[in-house]
Amino acid sequence: MVAEILSVGTELLLGNIVDTNAAFLSQELAGLGVSVYRETTVGDNHGRLFSALQNAFESADMVIISGGLGPTQDDITKEVAAEYFGRRLVLHEESLERIKMRFATRGRELPTNTNRNAIIPENALVLPNDNGSAPGVVIEQDGKILILLPGPPHEMILMFTNYVKPFLQQKSGKIFVSRTLKIIGIGESQVESLLMDLITAQTNPTIAPYAKVWDCHVRLTASAQSAAEAEKLIAPLAAEIHKRLDPHIYSVDDLTLPELVIALLHKQNRTLAVAESCTGGLIMSELVSVAGCSSVFLEGLCTYSNAAKIARLGVPAALIEKYGAVSAEVAAAMAEGIAKTAGTAIGISTTGIAGPDGGTAEKPVGLVYAGLYVNGKTETVKFNITGSRNEVRLRAANLALDMLRRNLQV
Protein backbone atom coordinates (compact mmCIF):
# COMPACT_ATOMS: atom_id res chain seq x y z
CA MET A 1 0.00 0.00 0.00
CA VAL A 2 1.21 3.50 -0.91
CA ALA A 3 0.23 6.48 1.20
CA GLU A 4 0.47 10.24 1.11
CA ILE A 5 0.36 12.52 4.13
CA LEU A 6 -1.38 15.90 3.95
CA SER A 7 -0.83 18.37 6.78
CA VAL A 8 -3.47 21.11 6.87
CA GLY A 9 -3.04 24.51 8.45
CA THR A 10 -1.94 27.97 7.38
CA GLU A 11 0.01 28.23 10.64
CA LEU A 12 2.26 25.43 9.36
CA LEU A 13 3.05 27.35 6.18
CA LEU A 14 3.80 30.48 8.19
CA GLY A 15 6.24 28.58 10.38
CA ASN A 16 4.25 29.30 13.54
CA ILE A 17 3.97 25.58 14.25
CA VAL A 18 6.46 22.81 13.46
CA ASP A 19 4.84 19.82 11.74
CA THR A 20 5.71 16.90 13.99
CA ASN A 21 2.61 14.97 12.90
CA ALA A 22 4.03 14.09 9.47
CA ALA A 23 7.22 12.71 11.02
CA PHE A 24 5.24 10.57 13.47
CA LEU A 25 2.91 9.25 10.76
CA SER A 26 5.77 8.46 8.39
CA GLN A 27 7.57 6.42 11.04
CA GLU A 28 4.42 4.58 12.07
CA LEU A 29 3.44 3.80 8.48
CA ALA A 30 6.93 2.48 7.75
CA GLY A 31 6.53 0.14 10.69
CA LEU A 32 3.27 -1.09 9.18
CA GLY A 33 4.85 -1.77 5.81
CA VAL A 34 3.12 1.21 4.16
CA SER A 35 5.26 3.20 1.73
CA VAL A 36 4.89 6.98 2.02
CA TYR A 37 5.06 8.49 -1.46
CA ARG A 38 4.94 12.16 -0.48
CA GLU A 39 4.26 14.60 2.34
CA THR A 40 2.42 17.82 1.52
CA THR A 41 1.50 20.88 3.59
CA VAL A 42 -1.46 22.99 2.52
CA GLY A 43 -3.15 26.02 4.07
CA ASP A 44 -6.76 26.42 5.18
CA ASN A 45 -8.02 27.01 1.65
CA HIS A 46 -10.83 24.93 0.16
CA GLY A 47 -9.62 24.96 -3.44
CA ARG A 48 -6.00 24.22 -2.62
CA LEU A 49 -6.88 21.40 -0.24
CA PHE A 50 -9.24 19.85 -2.81
CA SER A 51 -6.50 20.04 -5.44
CA ALA A 52 -3.95 18.54 -3.04
CA LEU A 53 -6.32 15.66 -2.31
CA GLN A 54 -6.81 15.02 -6.03
CA ASN A 55 -3.06 15.01 -6.62
CA ALA A 56 -2.47 12.72 -3.68
CA PHE A 57 -4.88 10.05 -4.87
CA GLU A 58 -3.22 10.03 -8.30
CA SER A 59 -0.16 8.44 -6.67
CA ALA A 60 -1.46 6.84 -3.49
CA ASP A 61 -3.98 4.23 -2.38
CA MET A 62 -4.37 5.94 0.98
CA VAL A 63 -4.23 9.55 2.10
CA ILE A 64 -3.92 10.60 5.73
CA ILE A 65 -4.82 14.20 6.56
CA SER A 66 -4.04 15.79 9.89
CA GLY A 67 -5.62 19.10 10.85
CA GLY A 68 -8.72 21.10 10.01
CA LEU A 69 -11.28 19.05 11.95
CA GLY A 70 -12.14 21.69 14.55
CA PRO A 71 -15.33 23.75 15.01
CA THR A 72 -14.22 27.05 13.40
CA GLN A 73 -14.97 28.32 9.92
CA ASP A 74 -11.42 27.67 8.66
CA ASP A 75 -11.64 23.98 9.63
CA ILE A 76 -12.61 22.72 6.18
CA THR A 77 -11.08 19.25 5.94
CA LYS A 78 -14.33 17.30 6.37
CA GLU A 79 -16.15 19.52 3.88
CA VAL A 80 -13.45 18.96 1.25
CA ALA A 81 -13.41 15.21 1.90
CA ALA A 82 -17.20 14.99 1.54
CA GLU A 83 -17.10 16.96 -1.69
CA TYR A 84 -14.30 14.82 -3.13
CA PHE A 85 -16.21 11.58 -2.54
CA GLY A 86 -19.63 13.04 -3.34
CA ARG A 87 -21.09 12.50 0.10
CA ARG A 88 -23.36 14.61 2.28
CA LEU A 89 -22.28 15.93 5.65
CA VAL A 90 -24.40 14.57 8.49
CA LEU A 91 -24.53 14.99 12.26
CA HIS A 92 -23.03 12.05 14.12
CA GLU A 93 -25.12 11.89 17.28
CA GLU A 94 -22.75 9.61 19.20
CA SER A 95 -19.85 12.01 18.67
CA LEU A 96 -22.02 14.94 19.75
CA GLU A 97 -22.92 13.16 22.98
CA ARG A 98 -19.25 12.39 23.64
CA ILE A 99 -18.37 16.05 23.19
CA LYS A 100 -21.16 17.18 25.52
CA MET A 101 -20.03 14.66 28.13
CA ARG A 102 -16.43 15.83 27.80
CA PHE A 103 -17.38 19.44 28.53
CA ALA A 104 -19.77 18.48 31.33
CA THR A 105 -17.20 16.38 33.20
CA ARG A 106 -14.79 19.35 33.08
CA GLY A 107 -17.42 21.81 34.24
CA ARG A 108 -17.04 23.88 31.10
CA GLU A 109 -19.72 25.64 29.10
CA LEU A 110 -20.58 24.04 25.77
CA PRO A 111 -19.52 26.29 22.83
CA THR A 112 -22.22 27.37 20.40
CA ASN A 113 -20.33 25.82 17.45
CA THR A 114 -20.09 22.37 19.06
CA ASN A 115 -22.18 20.72 16.35
CA ARG A 116 -19.51 21.43 13.71
CA ASN A 117 -17.16 19.03 15.49
CA ALA A 118 -19.70 16.22 15.22
CA ILE A 119 -20.58 16.70 11.53
CA ILE A 120 -18.97 14.05 9.32
CA PRO A 121 -19.29 12.69 5.76
CA GLU A 122 -22.14 10.17 5.59
CA ASN A 123 -21.39 6.42 5.79
CA ALA A 124 -17.89 7.07 7.14
CA LEU A 125 -16.17 5.19 9.93
CA VAL A 126 -15.88 7.47 12.96
CA LEU A 127 -12.77 7.35 15.18
CA PRO A 128 -13.33 8.49 18.79
CA ASN A 129 -11.13 11.30 20.05
CA ASP A 130 -10.00 10.23 23.53
CA ASN A 131 -7.95 13.40 24.05
CA GLY A 132 -10.15 16.06 22.48
CA SER A 133 -13.47 16.93 20.85
CA ALA A 134 -13.11 16.45 17.08
CA PRO A 135 -13.58 12.80 16.00
CA GLY A 136 -11.49 11.24 13.26
CA VAL A 137 -12.95 9.88 10.04
CA VAL A 138 -12.18 6.99 7.67
CA ILE A 139 -13.71 6.92 4.18
CA GLU A 140 -13.28 3.93 1.88
CA GLN A 141 -14.44 4.20 -1.73
CA ASP A 142 -13.35 2.83 -5.11
CA GLY A 143 -10.25 1.16 -3.68
CA LYS A 144 -9.09 4.35 -1.98
CA ILE A 145 -8.83 5.11 1.74
CA LEU A 146 -8.97 8.57 3.27
CA ILE A 147 -8.18 9.00 6.95
CA LEU A 148 -8.84 12.32 8.68
CA LEU A 149 -7.07 12.98 11.98
CA PRO A 150 -7.05 15.99 14.32
CA GLY A 151 -4.13 18.42 14.18
CA PRO A 152 -3.07 18.66 17.85
CA PRO A 153 -0.32 16.04 18.26
CA HIS A 154 -1.57 14.74 21.62
CA GLU A 155 -4.94 14.02 19.99
CA MET A 156 -3.59 12.70 16.70
CA ILE A 157 -1.02 10.31 18.19
CA LEU A 158 -3.49 8.66 20.55
CA MET A 159 -6.13 8.32 17.83
CA PHE A 160 -3.66 6.79 15.38
CA THR A 161 -2.31 4.38 17.98
CA ASN A 162 -5.67 3.25 19.35
CA TYR A 163 -7.77 3.15 16.19
CA VAL A 164 -5.93 3.74 12.91
CA LYS A 165 -3.07 1.33 13.55
CA PRO A 166 -5.35 -1.67 14.29
CA PHE A 167 -7.46 -0.73 11.26
CA LEU A 168 -4.43 -0.77 8.96
CA GLN A 169 -3.04 -3.98 10.48
CA GLN A 170 -6.36 -5.66 9.73
CA LYS A 171 -6.22 -4.41 6.15
CA SER A 172 -2.72 -5.75 5.53
CA GLY A 173 -3.43 -9.28 6.72
CA LYS A 174 -0.01 -9.33 8.35
CA ILE A 175 1.44 -8.36 11.68
CA PHE A 176 4.29 -5.85 11.69
CA VAL A 177 6.64 -5.78 14.66
CA SER A 178 9.35 -3.19 15.15
CA ARG A 179 12.27 -3.01 17.53
CA THR A 180 14.27 0.20 17.89
CA LEU A 181 17.90 0.04 19.01
CA LYS A 182 19.04 3.36 20.53
CA ILE A 183 22.70 4.20 19.99
CA ILE A 184 24.97 6.86 21.47
CA GLY A 185 28.64 7.68 21.04
CA ILE A 186 28.83 7.07 17.29
CA GLY A 187 27.05 8.88 14.47
CA GLU A 188 24.60 7.67 11.84
CA SER A 189 27.23 7.41 9.08
CA GLN A 190 29.45 5.20 11.24
CA VAL A 191 26.47 3.07 12.26
CA GLU A 192 25.51 2.67 8.60
CA SER A 193 29.09 1.74 7.69
CA LEU A 194 29.23 -0.94 10.38
CA LEU A 195 25.89 -2.37 9.23
CA MET A 196 26.19 -1.83 5.47
CA ASP A 197 26.33 -5.51 4.51
CA LEU A 198 23.18 -6.18 6.58
CA ILE A 199 21.40 -3.15 5.09
CA THR A 200 22.33 -4.17 1.55
CA ALA A 201 21.04 -7.72 2.06
CA GLN A 202 17.88 -6.76 3.97
CA THR A 203 14.55 -8.26 3.00
CA ASN A 204 12.43 -9.18 6.01
CA PRO A 205 13.22 -7.75 8.55
CA THR A 206 14.10 -4.32 7.21
CA ILE A 207 16.77 -2.05 8.75
CA ALA A 208 16.33 1.72 8.96
CA PRO A 209 18.89 4.02 10.64
CA TYR A 210 17.64 7.41 11.87
CA ALA A 211 19.79 10.33 13.02
CA LYS A 212 18.61 12.21 16.11
CA VAL A 213 20.00 15.32 17.81
CA TRP A 214 22.30 13.52 20.26
CA ASP A 215 21.92 9.84 19.37
CA CYS A 216 20.74 7.67 16.49
CA HIS A 217 18.23 4.86 16.20
CA VAL A 218 18.18 1.67 14.17
CA ARG A 219 14.67 0.41 13.57
CA LEU A 220 14.16 -3.26 12.71
CA THR A 221 10.76 -4.18 11.27
CA ALA A 222 9.52 -7.67 10.42
CA SER A 223 6.22 -8.79 8.94
CA ALA A 224 4.66 -12.19 9.59
CA GLN A 225 1.38 -13.91 10.27
CA SER A 226 1.81 -13.44 14.01
CA ALA A 227 3.74 -11.25 16.39
CA ALA A 228 5.66 -14.27 17.66
CA GLU A 229 6.83 -15.15 14.14
CA ALA A 230 7.89 -11.56 13.52
CA GLU A 231 9.86 -11.51 16.78
CA LYS A 232 11.66 -14.70 15.71
CA LEU A 233 12.70 -13.00 12.47
CA ILE A 234 14.01 -9.93 14.33
CA ALA A 235 15.90 -11.79 17.07
CA PRO A 236 18.97 -13.04 15.13
CA LEU A 237 19.38 -9.74 13.28
CA ALA A 238 19.15 -7.77 16.53
CA ALA A 239 21.72 -10.09 18.11
CA GLU A 240 24.14 -9.51 15.23
CA ILE A 241 23.73 -5.74 15.47
CA HIS A 242 24.29 -5.86 19.22
CA LYS A 243 27.50 -7.79 18.59
CA ARG A 244 28.74 -5.06 16.23
CA LEU A 245 27.58 -1.95 18.08
CA ASP A 246 27.81 -2.79 21.78
CA PRO A 247 28.43 -0.94 24.09
CA HIS A 248 27.02 1.97 22.06
CA ILE A 249 23.50 0.50 22.23
CA TYR A 250 22.07 1.93 25.41
CA SER A 251 18.43 0.94 25.07
CA VAL A 252 15.81 -0.96 23.11
CA ASP A 253 12.42 0.54 22.24
CA ASP A 254 10.92 2.94 24.78
CA LEU A 255 13.47 3.16 27.61
CA THR A 256 15.22 6.56 27.61
CA LEU A 257 18.79 7.20 28.72
CA PRO A 258 17.76 9.01 31.94
CA GLU A 259 15.29 6.22 32.76
CA LEU A 260 18.02 3.63 32.28
CA VAL A 261 20.48 5.54 34.49
CA ILE A 262 17.91 5.93 37.28
CA ALA A 263 16.98 2.24 37.02
CA LEU A 264 20.64 1.20 37.30
CA LEU A 265 21.15 3.46 40.33
CA HIS A 266 18.10 1.93 41.99
CA LYS A 267 19.26 -1.59 41.20
CA GLN A 268 22.73 -0.97 42.60
CA ASN A 269 21.46 1.11 45.54
CA ARG A 270 23.75 4.02 44.65
CA THR A 271 23.22 7.76 44.97
CA LEU A 272 24.17 10.52 42.55
CA ALA A 273 24.90 14.25 42.60
CA VAL A 274 25.55 16.49 39.58
CA ALA A 275 27.69 19.59 39.00
CA GLU A 276 27.12 21.38 35.70
CA SER A 277 28.78 24.32 34.02
CA CYS A 278 28.25 24.54 30.23
CA THR A 279 25.19 22.25 30.25
CA GLY A 280 23.47 24.63 32.66
CA GLY A 281 21.17 22.15 34.39
CA LEU A 282 20.21 19.95 31.42
CA ILE A 283 21.50 16.79 33.12
CA MET A 284 19.49 17.56 36.23
CA SER A 285 16.42 18.32 34.13
CA GLU A 286 16.65 14.98 32.34
CA LEU A 287 17.11 13.07 35.58
CA VAL A 288 14.15 14.67 37.34
CA SER A 289 11.92 13.88 34.36
CA VAL A 290 12.01 10.28 35.62
CA ALA A 291 9.48 9.37 38.29
CA GLY A 292 11.09 7.97 41.42
CA CYS A 293 14.45 9.64 40.84
CA SER A 294 14.47 11.39 44.22
CA SER A 295 15.71 8.35 46.14
CA VAL A 296 18.90 8.12 44.05
CA PHE A 297 19.46 11.60 42.62
CA LEU A 298 20.08 13.72 45.71
CA GLU A 299 21.52 17.05 44.62
CA GLY A 300 22.58 19.19 41.68
CA LEU A 301 24.44 22.46 41.28
CA CYS A 302 24.88 24.74 38.28
CA THR A 303 28.32 26.18 38.99
CA TYR A 304 28.69 28.33 35.90
CA SER A 305 31.29 30.78 37.16
CA ASN A 306 34.80 30.02 38.37
CA ALA A 307 33.86 31.53 41.74
CA ALA A 308 30.97 29.09 42.09
CA LYS A 309 33.21 26.14 41.24
CA ILE A 310 35.63 27.24 43.95
CA ALA A 311 33.07 28.17 46.63
CA ARG A 312 30.46 25.47 46.10
CA LEU A 313 32.55 22.52 44.92
CA GLY A 314 35.91 23.18 46.50
CA VAL A 315 37.75 23.28 43.19
CA PRO A 316 41.19 24.75 43.95
CA ALA A 317 41.66 28.20 42.45
CA ALA A 318 45.20 27.21 41.50
CA LEU A 319 43.83 24.33 39.44
CA ILE A 320 41.62 26.67 37.42
CA GLU A 321 44.45 29.14 37.00
CA LYS A 322 46.84 26.46 35.77
CA TYR A 323 44.57 24.41 33.47
CA GLY A 324 41.59 26.66 32.84
CA ALA A 325 37.96 26.06 33.80
CA VAL A 326 37.49 23.94 30.66
CA SER A 327 39.88 21.11 31.40
CA ALA A 328 39.96 17.48 32.44
CA GLU A 329 41.49 18.47 35.77
CA VAL A 330 38.67 20.85 36.67
CA ALA A 331 36.00 18.39 35.47
CA ALA A 332 37.48 15.77 37.78
CA ALA A 333 37.59 18.19 40.71
CA MET A 334 33.98 19.20 40.08
CA ALA A 335 32.79 15.57 40.09
CA GLU A 336 34.70 14.82 43.28
CA GLY A 337 33.53 18.04 44.92
CA ILE A 338 29.82 17.53 44.28
CA ALA A 339 29.95 13.92 45.49
CA LYS A 340 31.70 14.90 48.71
CA THR A 341 29.48 17.93 49.30
CA ALA A 342 26.28 15.93 48.72
CA GLY A 343 27.53 12.77 50.42
CA THR A 344 26.82 10.57 47.41
CA ALA A 345 28.64 7.57 46.00
CA ILE A 346 28.72 9.10 42.53
CA GLY A 347 29.32 12.58 41.14
CA ILE A 348 29.23 13.68 37.51
CA SER A 349 30.23 17.01 36.03
CA THR A 350 30.46 18.98 32.81
CA THR A 351 32.57 21.97 31.83
CA GLY A 352 33.01 23.26 28.30
CA ILE A 353 32.60 25.94 25.65
CA ALA A 354 29.09 25.88 24.20
CA GLY A 355 29.66 28.88 21.93
CA PRO A 356 29.04 30.57 19.68
CA ASP A 357 31.90 32.65 21.11
CA GLY A 358 34.65 31.98 23.59
CA GLY A 359 36.65 29.38 21.69
CA THR A 360 40.37 29.46 20.92
CA ALA A 361 42.71 27.42 18.74
CA GLU A 362 43.64 25.30 21.76
CA LYS A 363 40.11 25.13 23.16
CA PRO A 364 37.57 25.48 20.35
CA VAL A 365 33.82 25.90 20.63
CA GLY A 366 32.28 22.50 21.28
CA LEU A 367 35.07 21.30 23.57
CA VAL A 368 33.50 19.69 26.64
CA TYR A 369 34.96 17.65 29.49
CA ALA A 370 32.81 15.35 31.60
CA GLY A 371 33.98 14.08 34.97
CA LEU A 372 32.82 10.98 36.82
CA TYR A 373 33.61 10.19 40.44
CA VAL A 374 32.61 6.73 41.68
CA ASN A 375 33.55 5.48 45.14
CA GLY A 376 36.92 7.20 45.33
CA LYS A 377 37.92 6.83 41.67
CA THR A 378 37.70 9.62 39.11
CA GLU A 379 37.78 9.56 35.34
CA THR A 380 37.21 12.17 32.65
CA VAL A 381 36.19 12.12 29.00
CA LYS A 382 36.85 14.77 26.37
CA PHE A 383 34.19 15.53 23.77
CA ASN A 384 34.50 17.64 20.63
CA ILE A 385 30.92 18.45 19.71
CA THR A 386 29.66 20.31 16.64
CA GLY A 387 26.40 22.21 16.29
CA SER A 388 24.63 25.23 17.72
CA ARG A 389 25.02 26.34 21.32
CA ASN A 390 21.94 24.41 22.43
CA GLU A 391 22.96 21.33 20.43
CA VAL A 392 26.38 21.34 22.08
CA ARG A 393 24.77 21.61 25.51
CA LEU A 394 22.20 18.88 24.83
CA ARG A 395 24.72 16.46 23.35
CA ALA A 396 27.17 17.10 26.18
CA ALA A 397 24.50 16.45 28.81
CA ASN A 398 23.54 13.13 27.27
CA LEU A 399 27.12 12.05 26.60
CA ALA A 400 27.86 12.68 30.29
CA LEU A 401 24.84 10.59 31.26
CA ASP A 402 26.04 7.88 28.89
CA MET A 403 29.46 7.98 30.53
CA LEU A 404 27.72 7.18 33.81
CA ARG A 405 25.55 4.51 32.13
CA ARG A 406 28.59 2.68 30.79
CA ASN A 407 30.27 2.72 34.18
CA LEU A 408 27.16 1.35 35.89
CA GLN A 409 26.78 -1.44 33.32
CA VAL A 410 30.35 -2.73 33.59
Summary of the structure (lengths in Angstrom):
residues: 410
radius of gyration: 26.0
end to end distance: 45.4
largest distance: 80.1
contacts: 1387
relative contact order: 0.08
helix: 44%
strand: 25%
